[in-house]
């Protein structure tokens, strides 16, 4: 017997209502929201300043031109921003639910627990990053600082979606650690660990971290590979590789989640 | 007592430290590549060594007491600490030192690995042993500057409901001013000068520049002097805030 009716339409409706509630709540703290946006723009300026300093010393960063490095920055703001709006803050709170036992309220809901944990609220607080990412992307394309072939666009869209799936899988896999450690307040710090290298071309790293970021913790596929795809630096092989890694990551994430949830015993027992 | 409290959180603290290590490591790869692309191998080596010391110095000088002091002020818990027979700052200082010993488990192995595998890098690019005590003094002064800034921001909670926002903004200044995001040797000279008027350079960059042999003996003494002035200035500010703040404080509840 199926207890839950998990068709996509129903889940989407639930998500929209949850999203509405979060936005209403966020708008009660408008000053905070505005200050957040200002801060995100200041960070963007800092990164742009950093790039301008880089290119005062050299013409190309490991083969990447100034426009291409700005493209990487733009995509990192955009993709990180999307995840930050929809998923990351929810997952960061999850370890404290497991520790306190309030995860009980999540497993007993008539919804898939993993999806509810990840998509529970939306956080428009970081909208500034998404706006900055889109703005910068439009600017870098229209100003002619990078050259884009039309046939690169579908490859770009494909590897970007794979990148988002990989990003989601990495977050879920990491969060599942909370089931085993029972205390993982540093999860938020771990997220930093994953997002920090997104703003630079991954090929500036020495061989070992580069391989690590490609195959073990495949964050290279979140920003770097999509950027390569857009400027025509990769062929279809990479698309296939990205798809394969996305499937493997998502499978690992689900195995980790399921093994973890079966160990969950609530706080009182 | 601090030790046993700390050991319960050991996995958390190591992960946190690892996470804070990431930003200097990414910057290291970036600026090393820039120097290599510019054809300046010596600068590349200096940059790599600079960042290894940055990891070390930033761990040593990290401060977080202000965050907890702000929270205690806001929720009234501070009243309890005020009744204890010793200043609440001592508790934070002991906690800070104890936690740092654990945090060093991340940068110290990195330093050792670097020393073994990249011996040539360090040749002639590390401060001579005779000047090492000066660098140590500089790190201690840097820790004082970092902690005093942190506490002075925390004490703002006496006046402001939302002292946390200011912390997030100052984090930006810290990342740029401390030389973690961009080393001072890469800054255009006007910005180099402008940023040297802020205290942040003297928390991380200055001791790391010293250790990676980027300063003459004269410059080292000048930096030590500036650091001492900042410590004094910030100490006066913190004392002033504390007295004024306590005088007007009415714990909630």
Interface residues (C-beta under 8 A of the other chain):
Chain A: X32 X35 X39 X42 X43 X46 X50 X53 X54 X56 X57 X58 X59 X60 X61 X62 X181 X183 X184 X185 X186 X189 X190 X192 X193 X196 X197 X199 X200 X204 X205 X206 X209
Chain B: X9 X11 X12 X13 X15 X16 X18 X19 X20 X22 X23 X26 X29 X30 X32 X33 X34 X35 X37 X38 X162 X165 X168 X169 X172 X175 X176 X181 X182 X186 X187 X188
